[in-house]
Amino acid sequence: PGIDFKIRTVDIEGKKIKLQVWDTAGQERFKTITTAYYRGAMGIILVYDITDEKSFENIQNWMKSIKENASAGVERLLLGNKSDMEAKRKVPREQADKLAREHGIRFFETSAKSSMNVDEAFSSLARDILLKSGGRRAGNSGKPPSADLKTGDKKNAKCSLG
């Protein structure tokens, strides 16, 4: 499997925010691509699988990589995916919540299968990016500010504000 690319548009207070999502599924062979892509990132989504402890342990490595490669002040978001598989849970919600608090980032549990909290998570990150950018609109340069959203484990997204 290669890198999956999708465009997702969210509406934040009447502003359309375009997110370009690059899903590497946490594959190590894409690590050089993703670390190079951090440099212009305004947002990074770190995704782990709640049924896979190893994927959660990898979040620490991605956090370190983000600290080393991303711009200072990049917005980050932690997502525990597959929340629809509670019976197979290996990563307690409290453990992820604690990690998110230690790093000062938001945390959501999501289900890509049922779409639970997916829109809320993307909107939350887009809203935080918009607030950090001062909510500016395209106009000065004629083109909207652009931002990358990246995830250490699952997704790498580019975000255009405008």
C-alpha positions as CSV (number, residue, x, y, z in Angstrom):
1,P,0.0,0.0,0.0
2,G,1.1,3.5,-0.8
3,I,0.2,6.9,0.5
4,D,-3.6,7.6,0.4
5,F,-4.5,11.2,-0.5
6,K,-7.8,12.8,0.2
7,I,-9.2,16.4,0.4
8,R,-11.6,17.2,3.2
9,T,-13.4,20.6,3.5
10,V,-14.7,21.8,6.9
11,D,-16.7,24.9,7.6
12,I,-15.5,26.9,10.6
13,E,-17.6,30.0,11.4
14,G,-18.5,30.5,7.8
15,K,-14.9,30.0,6.5
16,K,-14.2,27.0,4.3
17,I,-11.0,25.2,5.4
18,K,-9.5,22.8,2.9
19,L,-7.6,19.9,4.5
20,Q,-5.3,17.8,2.3
21,V,-4.9,14.5,4.1
22,W,-2.0,12.2,3.3
23,D,-2.5,8.9,5.0
24,T,0.7,6.9,5.3
25,A,-0.8,4.4,7.8
26,G,2.2,4.9,9.9
27,Q,4.5,3.0,7.5
28,E,8.1,3.4,8.4
29,R,9.1,3.7,4.7
30,F,7.4,7.0,4.5
31,K,9.2,8.5,7.5
32,T,11.6,10.6,5.4
33,I,8.7,12.0,3.4
34,T,6.7,12.9,6.5
35,T,9.6,14.4,8.4
36,A,10.5,16.6,5.4
37,Y,6.8,17.6,5.2
38,Y,6.6,18.8,8.8
39,R,8.5,22.0,8.1
40,G,5.6,24.0,6.8
41,A,3.0,22.2,8.9
42,M,0.4,24.2,10.9
43,G,-1.3,21.1,12.2
44,I,-0.4,17.5,12.8
45,I,-2.8,14.7,13.6
46,L,-1.3,11.7,15.5
47,V,-3.5,8.6,15.1
48,Y,-3.1,5.3,17.0
49,D,-5.3,2.2,17.0
50,I,-7.0,1.6,20.4
51,T,-6.7,-2.1,19.8
52,D,-2.9,-2.0,19.1
53,E,-0.6,-1.0,22.0
54,K,2.4,-0.8,19.6
55,S,0.7,1.9,17.6
56,F,0.2,3.9,20.8
57,E,3.8,3.4,21.8
58,N,4.9,4.8,18.4
59,I,3.1,8.1,19.2
60,Q,6.1,9.0,21.5
61,N,8.5,8.6,18.5
62,W,6.3,10.7,16.3
63,M,6.1,13.4,19.0
64,K,9.9,13.5,19.2
65,S,10.0,13.7,15.4
66,I,7.5,16.5,15.3
67,K,9.5,18.4,18.0
68,E,12.7,18.0,15.9
69,N,11.2,18.7,12.5
70,A,8.1,20.8,12.7
71,S,7.7,24.5,13.1
72,A,7.5,25.8,16.7
73,G,3.9,26.2,17.8
74,V,2.4,23.7,15.3
75,E,-1.0,22.5,16.4
76,R,-1.2,18.9,17.3
77,L,-4.1,16.5,17.9
78,L,-4.1,13.0,19.3
79,L,-6.7,10.5,17.9
80,G,-7.4,7.1,19.2
81,N,-9.1,5.3,16.3
82,K,-11.4,2.2,16.2
83,S,-13.4,3.3,19.2
84,D,-16.2,1.1,17.7
85,M,-14.0,-1.9,18.8
86,E,-14.3,-1.4,22.6
87,A,-14.2,-5.2,23.3
88,K,-10.7,-5.4,21.7
89,R,-9.3,-2.3,23.4
90,K,-5.7,-2.5,24.4
91,V,-5.0,1.2,25.1
92,P,-7.0,2.6,28.0
93,R,-8.6,6.0,27.2
94,E,-7.1,7.4,30.4
95,Q,-3.6,6.6,29.2
96,A,-4.1,8.5,26.0
97,D,-5.8,11.4,27.8
98,K,-2.8,11.6,30.2
99,L,-0.3,11.7,27.2
100,A,-2.3,14.4,25.5
101,R,-2.4,16.5,28.7
102,E,1.4,16.0,29.2
103,H,1.9,17.4,25.7
104,G,-0.7,20.1,26.0
105,I,-2.8,18.8,23.0
106,R,-6.4,17.9,22.4
107,F,-7.5,14.2,22.4
108,F,-10.4,12.5,20.7
109,E,-11.4,8.9,20.3
110,T,-12.8,8.3,16.8
111,S,-14.2,5.6,14.7
112,A,-13.4,5.8,11.0
113,K,-15.9,3.0,10.5
114,S,-18.9,4.7,12.1
115,S,-17.5,8.3,11.6
116,M,-17.9,8.9,15.3
117,N,-16.0,12.1,16.3
118,V,-14.1,12.3,12.9
119,D,-15.7,15.6,11.8
120,E,-15.4,17.0,15.3
121,A,-11.6,16.1,15.4
122,F,-10.9,17.7,12.0
123,S,-13.0,20.8,12.8
124,S,-11.3,21.1,16.2
125,L,-7.8,21.2,14.6
126,A,-8.9,23.5,11.8
127,R,-10.5,25.9,14.3
128,D,-7.2,25.9,16.4
129,I,-5.2,26.6,13.3
130,L,-7.5,29.4,12.2
131,L,-7.3,31.0,15.7
132,K,-3.6,30.7,15.7
133,S,-3.3,32.3,12.3
134,G,-5.5,35.2,13.5
135,G,-8.5,34.1,11.4
136,R,-7.0,36.0,8.5
137,R,-8.6,35.7,5.1
138,A,-7.0,35.7,1.7
139,G,-6.7,39.2,0.4
140,N,-3.3,40.6,1.1
141,S,-1.4,38.3,-1.2
142,G,-4.5,37.1,-3.2
143,K,-4.1,33.5,-2.0
144,P,-5.1,31.8,1.2
145,P,-2.5,30.9,3.8
146,S,-1.5,27.3,3.5
147,A,-0.7,24.8,6.2
148,D,0.2,21.2,6.5
149,L,-1.5,18.8,8.8
150,K,0.5,15.7,9.5
151,T,0.0,12.6,11.5
152,G,2.7,10.6,13.0
153,D,0.9,7.4,12.7
154,K,-1.9,7.7,10.2
155,K,-2.5,10.9,8.4
156,N,-0.5,13.8,6.9
157,A,-2.7,16.6,5.8
158,K,-2.2,20.0,4.2
159,C,-4.6,22.7,5.2
160,S,-5.5,25.8,3.2
161,L,-7.2,28.6,5.1
162,G,-9.4,30.9,3.1
